[in-house]
Amino acid sequence: MTKKKILITGSNGLLGQKLVSLLITRPDVTVIATAAGKNRLPYDTGYKYLEMDITDPAGIDRVIAQIRPDVLIHTAAMTNVDQCEAEKETCWKLNVTAVEYLIEACRKYDVFLEHLSTDFVFDGLNGPYQEDDAPNPVSFYGWSKYAAEKAVINSGLRWSIARTVLVYGIAHDMSRSNIILWVKKSLEEGKAIKVVTDQFRTPTLAEDLAMGCYLIADKEAEGIFHISGKDFLTPYQMAIMAAEYFGLDKSLIFPTDSSAFSQPARRPPRTGFDLTKSREVLGYEPHSFTEGIGILEGQL
């Protein structure tokens, strides 16, 4: 049996970590994890780790030439929406120019490129969205991700784009919080919190996103796929569900709307995804939001 070599960028990130731990359980996959700095995974068996800076084309070429992967799953990106608005040059370098470098290497060594994207390519006027709905970003982050999508689509490669929505999960170094952990911690400390009722998402468990990415890589399924959770919720509803799950005081959760927060970057009000294509083509089936909270609890 020839094993499929899958190389992951951004393996220190939340999705990268979940992908490594999923893929090393697959007997027919050889896993190569890469990130810009030292390996932050808490175990070092079952995969190979190489440092690779996605903004360094020579470094990318060196790694791809050495490994000759069948599939490259590109998860690394600058994803802080407000930071992207403030630091446009850095954002473009990481989210667009880096993708152009990866495309070049994938073309040279005949690699299937699976690129991660976001619901923020849409304006959020009429979600949930299908794969062929027209993008129209409202933030610089959204524009950078849309530009990268166009580069991938026009690359002449065999490619796929996996778009996702509001990913939550627990990373090994716990550097990132998420809405569930924030609600739990605030309510346990007796703090009142304000949560918006005028944004709609299909929040995605990081493990589900990793599985969706694996299904695409395994089939080398070409085209755009929407990979998210299946529950269409406002952050306020998510907060109430988290409080109910942990048996905490819901009366500390106050509804508000986006106008109460001044953020540098605009957010699309109503996104979320229609999962029909991913279900039919990939056999993708995500957990419910409540099941996701349970999976998170098991990792605390």
Order of alpha helices (4+ residues) and beta strands (2+ residues): beta-alpha-beta-beta-alpha-beta-alpha-alpha-alpha-beta-alpha-beta-beta-alpha-beta-beta-alpha-beta-alpha-beta-alpha
